[in-house]
Amino acid sequence: MSKRDPLRPYMNVIDDMLAQMFREDPSFKPQGGQLGENDMDYDTDEKSMAKLRRHLRNAREEYYRYKR
């Protein structure tokens, strides 16, 4: 995504969430998991970026729930 893309601030939030996960848990290694048919089907609009962030937040919560 270009630095001048109007949706770049949304992507930065998602990048920051991942960076925080790496800092909190150095053993965290994203492996893709089981991708469904629509898992990578995100448009480039605010609604889609919000959906991607929500999915990441849910995946992070599930990861830490099983890690305990």
mmCIF file as Biopython writes it, N, C-alpha, C and O atoms, coordinates in Angstrom:
data_model
#
loop_
_atom_site.group_PDB
_atom_site.id
_atom_site.type_symbol
_atom_site.label_atom_id
_atom_site.label_alt_id
_atom_site.label_comp_id
_atom_site.label_asym_id
_atom_site.label_entity_id
_atom_site.label_seq_id
_atom_site.pdbx_PDB_ins_code
_atom_site.Cartn_x
_atom_site.Cartn_y
_atom_site.Cartn_z
_atom_site.occupancy
_atom_site.B_iso_or_equiv
_atom_site.auth_seq_id
_atom_site.auth_asym_id
_atom_site.pdbx_PDB_model_num
ATOM 1   N N  . MET A ? 1  ? 0.853   -1.173  0.000  1.0 0.0 1  A 1 
ATOM 2   C CA . MET A ? 1  ? 0.000   0.000   0.000  1.0 0.0 1  A 1 
ATOM 3   C C  . MET A ? 1  ? 0.897   1.233   0.000  1.0 0.0 1  A 1 
ATOM 4   O O  . MET A ? 1  ? 1.833   1.340   0.792  1.0 0.0 1  A 1 
ATOM 5   N N  . SER A ? 2  ? 0.599   2.134   -0.882 1.0 0.0 2  A 1 
ATOM 6   C CA . SER A ? 2  ? 1.372   3.364   -1.016 1.0 0.0 2  A 1 
ATOM 7   C C  . SER A ? 2  ? 1.272   4.224   0.251  1.0 0.0 2  A 1 
ATOM 8   O O  . SER A ? 2  ? 0.252   4.217   0.940  1.0 0.0 2  A 1 
ATOM 9   N N  . LYS A ? 3  ? 2.330   4.951   0.538  1.0 0.0 3  A 1 
ATOM 10  C CA . LYS A ? 3  ? 2.314   5.860   1.692  1.0 0.0 3  A 1 
ATOM 11  C C  . LYS A ? 3  ? 1.307   6.989   1.508  1.0 0.0 3  A 1 
ATOM 12  O O  . LYS A ? 3  ? 0.865   7.592   2.486  1.0 0.0 3  A 1 
ATOM 13  N N  . ARG A ? 4  ? 0.944   7.273   0.268  1.0 0.0 4  A 1 
ATOM 14  C CA . ARG A ? 4  ? -0.002  8.349   -0.006 1.0 0.0 4  A 1 
ATOM 15  C C  . ARG A ? 4  ? -1.434  7.854   -0.154 1.0 0.0 4  A 1 
ATOM 16  O O  . ARG A ? 4  ? -2.345  8.647   -0.392 1.0 0.0 4  A 1 
ATOM 17  N N  . ASP A ? 5  ? -1.630  6.581   -0.018 1.0 0.0 5  A 1 
ATOM 18  C CA . ASP A ? 5  ? -2.977  6.015   -0.117 1.0 0.0 5  A 1 
ATOM 19  C C  . ASP A ? 5  ? -3.842  6.592   0.993  1.0 0.0 5  A 1 
ATOM 20  O O  . ASP A ? 5  ? -3.396  6.650   2.139  1.0 0.0 5  A 1 
ATOM 21  N N  . PRO A ? 6  ? -5.052  7.016   0.696  1.0 0.0 6  A 1 
ATOM 22  C CA . PRO A ? 6  ? -5.915  7.597   1.741  1.0 0.0 6  A 1 
ATOM 23  C C  . PRO A ? 6  ? -6.266  6.605   2.849  1.0 0.0 6  A 1 
ATOM 24  O O  . PRO A ? 6  ? -6.658  7.011   3.943  1.0 0.0 6  A 1 
ATOM 25  N N  . LEU A ? 7  ? -6.128  5.317   2.575  1.0 0.0 7  A 1 
ATOM 26  C CA . LEU A ? 7  ? -6.424  4.311   3.596  1.0 0.0 7  A 1 
ATOM 27  C C  . LEU A ? 7  ? -5.186  3.888   4.383  1.0 0.0 7  A 1 
ATOM 28  O O  . LEU A ? 7  ? -5.267  3.014   5.246  1.0 0.0 7  A 1 
ATOM 29  N N  . ARG A ? 8  ? -4.052  4.499   4.092  1.0 0.0 8  A 1 
ATOM 30  C CA . ARG A ? 8  ? -2.811  4.145   4.783  1.0 0.0 8  A 1 
ATOM 31  C C  . ARG A ? 8  ? -2.925  4.255   6.304  1.0 0.0 8  A 1 
ATOM 32  O O  . ARG A ? 8  ? -2.389  3.387   6.994  1.0 0.0 8  A 1 
ATOM 33  N N  . PRO A ? 9  ? -3.585  5.264   6.868  1.0 0.0 9  A 1 
ATOM 34  C CA . PRO A ? 9  ? -3.710  5.333   8.335  1.0 0.0 9  A 1 
ATOM 35  C C  . PRO A ? 9  ? -4.392  4.088   8.924  1.0 0.0 9  A 1 
ATOM 36  O O  . PRO A ? 9  ? -4.041  3.653   10.021 1.0 0.0 9  A 1 
ATOM 37  N N  . TYR A ? 10 ? -5.349  3.524   8.213  1.0 0.0 10 A 1 
ATOM 38  C CA . TYR A ? 10 ? -6.023  2.316   8.693  1.0 0.0 10 A 1 
ATOM 39  C C  . TYR A ? 10 ? -5.063  1.126   8.682  1.0 0.0 10 A 1 
ATOM 40  O O  . TYR A ? 10 ? -5.052  0.314   9.607  1.0 0.0 10 A 1 
ATOM 41  N N  . MET A ? 11 ? -4.257  1.034   7.621  1.0 0.0 11 A 1 
ATOM 42  C CA . MET A ? 11 ? -3.293  -0.045  7.538  1.0 0.0 11 A 1 
ATOM 43  C C  . MET A ? 11 ? -2.222  0.110   8.606  1.0 0.0 11 A 1 
ATOM 44  O O  . MET A ? 11 ? -1.722  -0.885  9.130  1.0 0.0 11 A 1 
ATOM 45  N N  . ASN A ? 12 ? -1.864  1.348   8.934  1.0 0.0 12 A 1 
ATOM 46  C CA . ASN A ? 12 ? -0.890  1.586   9.993  1.0 0.0 12 A 1 
ATOM 47  C C  . ASN A ? 12 ? -1.387  1.051   11.332 1.0 0.0 12 A 1 
ATOM 48  O O  . ASN A ? 12 ? -0.603  0.507   12.109 1.0 0.0 12 A 1 
ATOM 49  N N  . VAL A ? 13 ? -2.681  1.199   11.609 1.0 0.0 13 A 1 
ATOM 50  C CA . VAL A ? 13 ? -3.259  0.670   12.849 1.0 0.0 13 A 1 
ATOM 51  C C  . VAL A ? 13 ? -3.102  -0.846  12.879 1.0 0.0 13 A 1 
ATOM 52  O O  . VAL A ? 13 ? -2.740  -1.416  13.909 1.0 0.0 13 A 1 
ATOM 53  N N  . ILE A ? 14 ? -3.370  -1.493  11.760 1.0 0.0 14 A 1 
ATOM 54  C CA . ILE A ? 14 ? -3.243  -2.949  11.682 1.0 0.0 14 A 1 
ATOM 55  C C  . ILE A ? 14 ? -1.786  -3.358  11.851 1.0 0.0 14 A 1 
ATOM 56  O O  . ILE A ? 14 ? -1.496  -4.311  12.575 1.0 0.0 14 A 1 
ATOM 57  N N  . ASP A ? 15 ? -0.857  -2.652  11.192 1.0 0.0 15 A 1 
ATOM 58  C CA . ASP A ? 15 ? 0.574   -2.939  11.347 1.0 0.0 15 A 1 
ATOM 59  C C  . ASP A ? 15 ? 1.018   -2.785  12.792 1.0 0.0 15 A 1 
ATOM 60  O O  . ASP A ? 15 ? 1.795   -3.595  13.298 1.0 0.0 15 A 1 
ATOM 61  N N  . ASP A ? 16 ? 0.522   -1.738  13.462 1.0 0.0 16 A 1 
ATOM 62  C CA . ASP A ? 16 ? 0.878   -1.508  14.862 1.0 0.0 16 A 1 
ATOM 63  C C  . ASP A ? 16 ? 0.377   -2.632  15.762 1.0 0.0 16 A 1 
ATOM 64  O O  . ASP A ? 16 ? 1.056   -3.020  16.713 1.0 0.0 16 A 1 
ATOM 65  N N  . MET A ? 17 ? -0.816  -3.158  15.460 1.0 0.0 17 A 1 
ATOM 66  C CA . MET A ? 17 ? -1.348  -4.272  16.256 1.0 0.0 17 A 1 
ATOM 67  C C  . MET A ? 17 ? -0.429  -5.482  16.141 1.0 0.0 17 A 1 
ATOM 68  O O  . MET A ? 17 ? -0.135  -6.136  17.141 1.0 0.0 17 A 1 
ATOM 69  N N  . LEU A ? 18 ? 0.026   -5.783  14.929 1.0 0.0 18 A 1 
ATOM 70  C CA . LEU A ? 18 ? 0.930   -6.923  14.734 1.0 0.0 18 A 1 
ATOM 71  C C  . LEU A ? 18 ? 2.274   -6.682  15.412 1.0 0.0 18 A 1 
ATOM 72  O O  . LEU A ? 18 ? 2.827   -7.588  16.036 1.0 0.0 18 A 1 
ATOM 73  N N  . ALA A ? 19 ? 2.797   -5.476  15.293 1.0 0.0 19 A 1 
ATOM 74  C CA . ALA A ? 19 ? 4.074   -5.161  15.933 1.0 0.0 19 A 1 
ATOM 75  C C  . ALA A ? 19 ? 3.973   -5.323  17.445 1.0 0.0 19 A 1 
ATOM 76  O O  . ALA A ? 19 ? 4.907   -5.813  18.079 1.0 0.0 19 A 1 
ATOM 77  N N  . GLN A ? 20 ? 2.858   -4.918  18.023 1.0 0.0 20 A 1 
ATOM 78  C CA . GLN A ? 20 ? 2.659   -5.073  19.462 1.0 0.0 20 A 1 
ATOM 79  C C  . GLN A ? 20 ? 2.635   -6.544  19.847 1.0 0.0 20 A 1 
ATOM 80  O O  . GLN A ? 20 ? 3.190   -6.923  20.879 1.0 0.0 20 A 1 
ATOM 81  N N  . MET A ? 21 ? 1.998   -7.379  19.028 1.0 0.0 21 A 1 
ATOM 82  C CA . MET A ? 21 ? 1.968   -8.821  19.314 1.0 0.0 21 A 1 
ATOM 83  C C  . MET A ? 21 ? 3.386   -9.388  19.307 1.0 0.0 21 A 1 
ATOM 84  O O  . MET A ? 21 ? 3.722   -10.208 20.161 1.0 0.0 21 A 1 
ATOM 85  N N  . PHE A ? 22 ? 4.218   -8.968  18.364 1.0 0.0 22 A 1 
ATOM 86  C CA . PHE A ? 22 ? 5.601   -9.445  18.307 1.0 0.0 22 A 1 
ATOM 87  C C  . PHE A ? 22 ? 6.392   -9.000  19.530 1.0 0.0 22 A 1 
ATOM 88  O O  . PHE A ? 22 ? 7.197   -9.763  20.065 1.0 0.0 22 A 1 
ATOM 89  N N  . ARG A ? 23 ? 6.163   -7.758  19.976 1.0 0.0 23 A 1 
ATOM 90  C CA . ARG A ? 23 ? 6.874   -7.264  21.170 1.0 0.0 23 A 1 
ATOM 91  C C  . ARG A ? 23 ? 6.439   -8.006  22.425 1.0 0.0 23 A 1 
ATOM 92  O O  . ARG A ? 23 ? 7.274   -8.342  23.264 1.0 0.0 23 A 1 
ATOM 93  N N  . GLU A ? 24 ? 5.143   -8.265  22.563 1.0 0.0 24 A 1 
ATOM 94  C CA . GLU A ? 24 ? 4.626   -8.914  23.762 1.0 0.0 24 A 1 
ATOM 95  C C  . GLU A ? 24 ? 4.983   -10.395 23.815 1.0 0.0 24 A 1 
ATOM 96  O O  . GLU A ? 24 ? 5.140   -10.958 24.898 1.0 0.0 24 A 1 
ATOM 97  N N  . ASP A ? 25 ? 5.112   -11.023 22.659 1.0 0.0 25 A 1 
ATOM 98  C CA . ASP A ? 25 ? 5.362   -12.460 22.616 1.0 0.0 25 A 1 
ATOM 99  C C  . ASP A ? 25 ? 6.345   -12.774 21.491 1.0 0.0 25 A 1 
ATOM 100 O O  . ASP A ? 25 ? 5.930   -13.014 20.358 1.0 0.0 25 A 1 
ATOM 101 N N  . PRO A ? 26 ? 7.647   -12.776 21.795 1.0 0.0 26 A 1 
ATOM 102 C CA . PRO A ? 26 ? 8.647   -13.039 20.753 1.0 0.0 26 A 1 
ATOM 103 C C  . PRO A ? 26 ? 8.488   -14.415 20.087 1.0 0.0 26 A 1 
ATOM 104 O O  . PRO A ? 26 ? 9.002   -14.631 18.990 1.0 0.0 26 A 1 
ATOM 105 N N  . SER A ? 27 ? 7.797   -15.321 20.729 1.0 0.0 27 A 1 
ATOM 106 C CA . SER A ? 27 ? 7.605   -16.644 20.129 1.0 0.0 27 A 1 
ATOM 107 C C  . SER A ? 27 ? 6.459   -16.655 19.120 1.0 0.0 27 A 1 
ATOM 108 O O  . SER A ? 27 ? 6.233   -17.661 18.448 1.0 0.0 27 A 1 
ATOM 109 N N  . PHE A ? 28 ? 5.735   -15.539 19.013 1.0 0.0 28 A 1 
ATOM 110 C CA . PHE A ? 28 ? 4.615   -15.444 18.070 1.0 0.0 28 A 1 
ATOM 111 C C  . PHE A ? 28 ? 5.132   -15.552 16.642 1.0 0.0 28 A 1 
ATOM 112 O O  . PHE A ? 28 ? 5.968   -14.758 16.209 1.0 0.0 28 A 1 
ATOM 113 N N  . LYS A ? 29 ? 4.628   -16.537 15.921 1.0 0.0 29 A 1 
ATOM 114 C CA . LYS A ? 29 ? 5.015   -16.749 14.528 1.0 0.0 29 A 1 
ATOM 115 C C  . LYS A ? 29 ? 3.755   -16.934 13.703 1.0 0.0 29 A 1 
ATOM 116 O O  . LYS A ? 29 ? 3.175   -18.021 13.709 1.0 0.0 29 A 1 
ATOM 117 N N  . PRO A ? 30 ? 3.312   -15.899 12.988 1.0 0.0 30 A 1 
ATOM 118 C CA . PRO A ? 30 ? 2.115   -16.055 12.161 1.0 0.0 30 A 1 
ATOM 119 C C  . PRO A ? 30 ? 2.349   -17.116 11.090 1.0 0.0 30 A 1 
ATOM 120 O O  . PRO A ? 30 ? 3.367   -17.105 10.397 1.0 0.0 30 A 1 
ATOM 121 N N  . GLN A ? 31 ? 1.398   -18.026 10.967 1.0 0.0 31 A 1 
ATOM 122 C CA . GLN A ? 31 ? 1.571   -19.129 10.035 1.0 0.0 31 A 1 
ATOM 123 C C  . GLN A ? 31 ? 0.437   -19.243 9.032  1.0 0.0 31 A 1 
ATOM 124 O O  . GLN A ? 31 ? 0.354   -20.230 8.301  1.0 0.0 31 A 1 
ATOM 125 N N  . GLY A ? 32 ? -0.424  -18.262 8.988  1.0 0.0 32 A 1 
ATOM 126 C CA . GLY A ? 32 ? -1.481  -18.299 7.994  1.0 0.0 32 A 1 
ATOM 127 C C  . GLY A ? 32 ? -2.689  -19.098 8.412  1.0 0.0 32 A 1 
ATOM 128 O O  . GLY A ? 32 ? -3.814  -18.737 8.066  1.0 0.0 32 A 1 
ATOM 129 N N  . GLY A ? 33 ? -2.492  -20.164 9.140  1.0 0.0 33 A 1 
ATOM 130 C CA . GLY A ? 33 ? -3.627  -20.977 9.576  1.0 0.0 33 A 1 
ATOM 131 C C  . GLY A ? 33 ? -4.384  -21.555 8.409  1.0 0.0 33 A 1 
ATOM 132 O O  . GLY A ? 33 ? -3.815  -21.823 7.351  1.0 0.0 33 A 1 
ATOM 133 N N  . GLN A ? 34 ? -5.653  -21.742 8.606  1.0 0.0 34 A 1 
ATOM 134 C CA . GLN A ? 34 ? -6.492  -22.280 7.551  1.0 0.0 34 A 1 
ATOM 135 C C  . GLN A ? 34 ? -7.254  -21.134 6.904  1.0 0.0 34 A 1 
ATOM 136 O O  . GLN A ? 34 ? -8.197  -20.595 7.483  1.0 0.0 34 A 1 
ATOM 137 N N  . LEU A ? 35 ? -6.844  -20.775 5.718  1.0 0.0 35 A 1 
ATOM 138 C CA . LEU A ? 35 ? -7.494  -19.673 5.020  1.0 0.0 35 A 1 
ATOM 139 C C  . LEU A ? 35 ? -8.729  -20.183 4.306  1.0 0.0 35 A 1 
ATOM 140 O O  . LEU A ? 35 ? -8.698  -21.192 3.602  1.0 0.0 35 A 1 
ATOM 141 N N  . GLY A ? 36 ? -9.804  -19.463 4.504  1.0 0.0 36 A 1 
ATOM 142 C CA . GLY A ? 36 ? -11.035 -19.781 3.798  1.0 0.0 36 A 1 
ATOM 143 C C  . GLY A ? 36 ? -11.078 -19.076 2.454  1.0 0.0 36 A 1 
ATOM 144 O O  . GLY A ? 36 ? -10.188 -18.291 2.127  1.0 0.0 36 A 1 
ATOM 145 N N  . GLU A ? 37 ? -12.087 -19.351 1.698  1.0 0.0 37 A 1 
ATOM 146 C CA . GLU A ? 37 ? -12.208 -18.805 0.349  1.0 0.0 37 A 1 
ATOM 147 C C  . GLU A ? 37 ? -12.230 -17.276 0.342  1.0 0.0 37 A 1 
ATOM 148 O O  . GLU A ? 37 ? -11.693 -16.655 -0.576 1.0 0.0 37 A 1 
ATOM 149 N N  . ASN A ? 38 ? -12.846 -16.665 1.357  1.0 0.0 38 A 1 
ATOM 150 C CA . ASN A ? 38 ? -12.994 -15.206 1.378  1.0 0.0 38 A 1 
ATOM 151 C C  . ASN A ? 38 ? -12.065 -14.507 2.361  1.0 0.0 38 A 1 
ATOM 152 O O  . ASN A ? 38 ? -12.208 -13.305 2.581  1.0 0.0 38 A 1 
ATOM 153 N N  . ASP A ? 39 ? -11.122 -15.221 2.955  1.0 0.0 39 A 1 
ATOM 154 C CA . ASP A ? 39 ? -10.278 -14.624 3.983  1.0 0.0 39 A 1 
ATOM 155 C C  . ASP A ? 39 ? -9.390  -13.494 3.479  1.0 0.0 39 A 1 
ATOM 156 O O  . ASP A ? 39 ? -9.088  -12.570 4.233  1.0 0.0 39 A 1 
ATOM 157 N N  . MET A ? 40 ? -8.974  -13.550 2.242  1.0 0.0 40 A 1 
ATOM 158 C CA . MET A ? 40 ? -8.102  -12.515 1.709  1.0 0.0 40 A 1 
ATOM 159 C C  . MET A ? 40 ? -8.860  -11.567 0.777  1.0 0.0 40 A 1 
ATOM 160 O O  . MET A ? 40 ? -8.249  -10.810 0.022  1.0 0.0 40 A 1 
ATOM 161 N N  . ASP A ? 41 ? -10.167 -11.611 0.834  1.0 0.0 41 A 1 
ATOM 162 C CA . ASP A ? 41 ? -11.002 -10.816 -0.058 1.0 0.0 41 A 1 
ATOM 163 C C  . ASP A ? 41 ? -11.402 -9.515  0.630  1.0 0.0 41 A 1 
ATOM 164 O O  . ASP A ? 41 ? -12.517 -9.389  1.136  1.0 0.0 41 A 1 
ATOM 165 N N  . TYR A ? 42 ? -10.477 -8.543  0.645  1.0 0.0 42 A 1 
ATOM 166 C CA . TYR A ? 42 ? -10.740 -7.252  1.262  1.0 0.0 42 A 1 
ATOM 167 C C  . TYR A ? 42 ? -10.646 -6.169  0.199  1.0 0.0 42 A 1 
ATOM 168 O O  . TYR A ? 42 ? -9.675  -6.100  -0.553 1.0 0.0 42 A 1 
ATOM 169 N N  . ASP A ? 43 ? -11.662 -5.330  0.149  1.0 0.0 43 A 1 
ATOM 170 C CA . ASP A ? 43 ? -11.612 -4.191  -0.752 1.0 0.0 43 A 1 
ATOM 171 C C  . ASP A ? 43 ? -10.776 -3.100  -0.110 1.0 0.0 43 A 1 
ATOM 172 O O  . ASP A ? 43 ? -10.403 -3.193  1.060  1.0 0.0 43 A 1 
ATOM 173 N N  . THR A ? 44 ? -10.492 -2.083  -0.872 1.0 0.0 44 A 1 
ATOM 174 C CA . THR A ? 44 ? -9.713  -0.971  -0.322 1.0 0.0 44 A 1 
ATOM 175 C C  . THR A ? 44 ? -10.652 0.184   0.003  1.0 0.0 44 A 1 
ATOM 176 O O  . THR A ? 44 ? -10.666 1.210   -0.677 1.0 0.0 44 A 1 
ATOM 177 N N  . ASP A ? 45 ? -11.435 -0.010  1.058  1.0 0.0 45 A 1 
ATOM 178 C CA . ASP A ? 45 ? -12.292 1.055   1.558  1.0 0.0 45 A 1 
ATOM 179 C C  . ASP A ? 45 ? -12.297 0.987   3.080  1.0 0.0 45 A 1 
ATOM 180 O O  . ASP A ? 45 ? -11.803 0.024   3.667  1.0 0.0 45 A 1 
ATOM 181 N N  . GLU A ? 46 ? -12.851 2.004   3.712  1.0 0.0 46 A 1 
ATOM 182 C CA . GLU A ? 46 ? -12.823 2.075   5.175  1.0 0.0 46 A 1 
ATOM 183 C C  . GLU A ? 46 ? -13.528 0.896   5.822  1.0 0.0 46 A 1 
ATOM 184 O O  . GLU A ? 46 ? -13.057 0.366   6.828  1.0 0.0 46 A 1 
ATOM 185 N N  . LYS A ? 47 ? -14.644 0.486   5.258  1.0 0.0 47 A 1 
ATOM 186 C CA . LYS A ? 47 ? -15.408 -0.627  5.823  1.0 0.0 47 A 1 
ATOM 187 C C  . LYS A ? 47 ? -14.587 -1.919  5.805  1.0 0.0 47 A 1 
ATOM 188 O O  . LYS A ? 47 ? -14.600 -2.677  6.775  1.0 0.0 47 A 1 
ATOM 189 N N  . SER A ? 48 ? -13.882 -2.167  4.716  1.0 0.0 48 A 1 
ATOM 190 C CA . SER A ? 48 ? -13.070 -3.376  4.608  1.0 0.0 48 A 1 
ATOM 191 C C  . SER A ? 48 ? -11.876 -3.345  5.555  1.0 0.0 48 A 1 
ATOM 192 O O  . SER A ? 48 ? -11.506 -4.369  6.131  1.0 0.0 48 A 1 
ATOM 193 N N  . MET A ? 49 ? -11.266 -2.147  5.718  1.0 0.0 49 A 1 
ATOM 194 C CA . MET A ? 49 ? -10.144 -2.025  6.646  1.0 0.0 49 A 1 
ATOM 195 C C  . MET A ? 49 ? -10.625 -2.270  8.079  1.0 0.0 49 A 1 
ATOM 196 O O  . MET A ? 49 ? -9.917  -2.890  8.873  1.0 0.0 49 A 1 
ATOM 197 N N  . ALA A ? 50 ? -11.812 -1.792  8.408  1.0 0.0 50 A 1 
ATOM 198 C CA . ALA A ? 50 ? -12.378 -2.026  9.736  1.0 0.0 50 A 1 
ATOM 199 C C  . ALA A ? 50 ? -12.646 -3.516  9.934  1.0 0.0 50 A 1 
ATOM 200 O O  . ALA A ? 50 ? -12.417 -4.051  11.019 1.0 0.0 50 A 1 
ATOM 201 N N  . LYS A ? 51 ? -13.122 -4.174  8.902  1.0 0.0 51 A 1 
ATOM 202 C CA . LYS A ? 51 ? -13.385 -5.621  8.973  1.0 0.0 51 A 1 
ATOM 203 C C  . LYS A ? 51 ? -12.079 -6.390  9.177  1.0 0.0 51 A 1 
ATOM 204 O O  . LYS A ? 51 ? -12.026 -7.317  9.985  1.0 0.0 51 A 1 
ATOM 205 N N  . LEU A ? 52 ? -11.036 -6.012  8.456  1.0 0.0 52 A 1 
ATOM 206 C CA . LEU A ? 52 ? -9.733  -6.655  8.610  1.0 0.0 52 A 1 
ATOM 207 C C  . LEU A ? 52 ? -9.197  -6.461  10.021 1.0 0.0 52 A 1 
ATOM 208 O O  . LEU A ? 52 ? -8.668  -7.396  10.622 1.0 0.0 52 A 1 
ATOM 209 N N  . ARG A ? 53 ? -9.333  -5.245  10.551 1.0 0.0 53 A 1 
ATOM 210 C CA . ARG A ? 53 ? -8.868  -4.961  11.920 1.0 0.0 53 A 1 
ATOM 211 C C  . ARG A ? 53 ? -9.650  -5.796  12.939 1.0 0.0 53 A 1 
ATOM 212 O O  . ARG A ? 53 ? -9.073  -6.331  13.886 1.0 0.0 53 A 1 
ATOM 213 N N  . ARG A ? 54 ? -10.963 -5.901  12.738 1.0 0.0 54 A 1 
ATOM 214 C CA . ARG A ? 54 ? -11.796 -6.700  13.638 1.0 0.0 54 A 1 
ATOM 215 C C  . ARG A ? 54 ? -11.375 -8.171  13.600 1.0 0.0 54 A 1 
ATOM 216 O O  . ARG A ? 54 ? -11.306 -8.821  14.643 1.0 0.0 54 A 1 
ATOM 217 N N  . HIS A ? 55 ? -11.098 -8.693  12.419 1.0 0.0 55 A 1 
ATOM 218 C CA . HIS A ? 55 ? -10.655 -10.092 12.300 1.0 0.0 55 A 1 
ATOM 219 C C  . HIS A ? 55 ? -9.306  -10.299 12.979 1.0 0.0 55 A 1 
ATOM 220 O O  . HIS A ? 55 ? -9.088  -11.319 13.633 1.0 0.0 55 A 1 
ATOM 221 N N  . LEU A ? 56 ? -8.409  -9.342  12.826 1.0 0.0 56 A 1 
ATOM 222 C CA . LEU A ? 56 ? -7.108  -9.440  13.483 1.0 0.0 56 A 1 
ATOM 223 C C  . LEU A ? 56 ? -7.265  -9.400  14.998 1.0 0.0 56 A 1 
ATOM 224 O O  . LEU A ? 56 ? -6.625  -10.174 15.711 1.0 0.0 56 A 1 
ATOM 225 N N  . ARG A ? 57 ? -8.115  -8.500  15.492 1.0 0.0 57 A 1 
ATOM 226 C CA . ARG A ? 57 ? -8.343  -8.402  16.940 1.0 0.0 57 A 1 
ATOM 227 C C  . ARG A ? 57 ? -8.905  -9.713  17.481 1.0 0.0 57 A 1 
ATOM 228 O O  . ARG A ? 57 ? -8.473  -10.185 18.534 1.0 0.0 57 A 1 
ATOM 229 N N  . ASN A ? 58 ? -9.865  -10.305 16.771 1.0 0.0 58 A 1 
ATOM 230 C CA . ASN A ? 58 ? -10.439 -11.581 17.202 1.0 0.0 58 A 1 
ATOM 231 C C  . ASN A ? 58 ? -9.405  -12.696 17.168 1.0 0.0 58 A 1 
ATOM 232 O O  . ASN A ? 58 ? -9.365  -13.531 18.072 1.0 0.0 58 A 1 
ATOM 233 N N  . ALA A ? 59 ? -8.563  -12.720 16.129 1.0 0.0 59 A 1 
ATOM 234 C CA . ALA A ? 59 ? -7.522  -13.740 16.030 1.0 0.0 59 A 1 
ATOM 235 C C  . ALA A ? 59 ? -6.513  -13.591 17.157 1.0 0.0 59 A 1 
ATOM 236 O O  . ALA A ? 59 ? -6.039  -14.583 17.710 1.0 0.0 59 A 1 
ATOM 237 N N  . ARG A ? 60 ? -6.177  -12.323 17.503 1.0 0.0 60 A 1 
ATOM 238 C CA . ARG A ? 60 ? -5.234  -12.075 18.598 1.0 0.0 60 A 1 
ATOM 239 C C  . ARG A ? 60 ? -5.804  -12.569 19.919 1.0 0.0 60 A 1 
ATOM 240 O O  . ARG A ? 60 ? -5.098  -13.203 20.704 1.0 0.0 60 A 1 
ATOM 241 N N  . GLU A ? 61 ? -7.078  -12.282 20.168 1.0 0.0 61 A 1 
ATOM 242 C CA . GLU A ? 61 ? -7.714  -12.737 21.407 1.0 0.0 61 A 1 
ATOM 243 C C  . GLU A ? 61 ? -7.741  -14.259 21.478 1.0 0.0 61 A 1 
ATOM 244 O O  . GLU A ? 61 ? -7.480  -14.839 22.532 1.0 0.0 61 A 1 
ATOM 245 N N  . GLU A ? 62 ? -8.050  -14.894 20.376 1.0 0.0 62 A 1 
ATOM 246 C CA . GLU A ? 62 ? -8.088  -16.363 20.346 1.0 0.0 62 A 1 
ATOM 247 C C  . GLU A ? 62 ? -6.690  -16.942 20.573 1.0 0.0 62 A 1 
ATOM 248 O O  . GLU A ? 62 ? -6.538  -17.934 21.285 1.0 0.0 62 A 1 
ATOM 249 N N  . TYR A ? 63 ? -5.684  -16.333 19.978 1.0 0.0 63 A 1 
ATOM 250 C CA . TYR A ? 63 ? -4.298  -16.790 20.143 1.0 0.0 63 A 1 
ATOM 251 C C  . TYR A ? 63 ? -3.900  -16.761 21.607 1.0 0.0 63 A 1 
ATOM 252 O O  . TYR A ? 63 ? -3.375  -17.742 22.132 1.0 0.0 63 A 1 
ATOM 253 N N  . TYR A ? 64 ? -4.150  -15.628 22.274 1.0 0.0 64 A 1 
ATOM 254 C CA . TYR A ? 64 ? -3.761  -15.513 23.679 1.0 0.0 64 A 1 
ATOM 255 C C  . TYR A ? 64 ? -4.615  -16.390 24.581 1.0 0.0 64 A 1 
ATOM 256 O O  . TYR A ? 64 ? -4.138  -16.838 25.623 1.0 0.0 64 A 1 
ATOM 257 N N  . ARG A ? 65 ? -5.853  -16.643 24.212 1.0 0.0 65 A 1 
ATOM 258 C CA . ARG A ? 65 ? -6.709  -17.516 25.001 1.0 0.0 65 A 1 
ATOM 259 C C  . ARG A ? 65 ? -6.155  -18.938 25.005 1.0 0.0 65 A 1 
ATOM 260 O O  . ARG A ? 65 ? -6.149  -19.596 26.046 1.0 0.0 65 A 1 
ATOM 261 N N  . TYR A ? 66 ? -5.694  -19.416 23.859 1.0 0.0 66 A 1 
ATOM 262 C CA . TYR A ? 66 ? -5.167  -20.777 23.764 1.0 0.0 66 A 1 
ATOM 263 C C  . TYR A ? 66 ? -3.746  -20.878 24.271 1.0 0.0 66 A 1 
ATOM 264 O O  . TYR A ? 66 ? -3.302  -21.959 24.657 1.0 0.0 66 A 1 
ATOM 265 N N  . LYS A ? 67 ? -3.023  -19.769 24.278 1.0 0.0 67 A 1 
ATOM 266 C CA . LYS A ? 67 ? -1.636  -19.779 24.729 1.0 0.0 67 A 1 
ATOM 267 C C  . LYS A ? 67 ? -1.526  -19.924 26.252 1.0 0.0 67 A 1 
ATOM 268 O O  . LYS A ? 67 ? -0.523  -20.428 26.758 1.0 0.0 67 A 1 
ATOM 269 N N  . ARG A ? 68 ? -2.548  -19.488 26.973 1.0 0.0 68 A 1 
ATOM 270 C CA . ARG A ? 68 ? -2.485  -19.530 28.451 1.0 0.0 68 A 1 
ATOM 271 C C  . ARG A ? 68 ? -2.491  -20.916 28.991 1.0 0.0 68 A 1 
ATOM 272 O O  . ARG A ? 68 ? -2.442  -21.106 30.207 1.0 0.0 68 A 1 
#
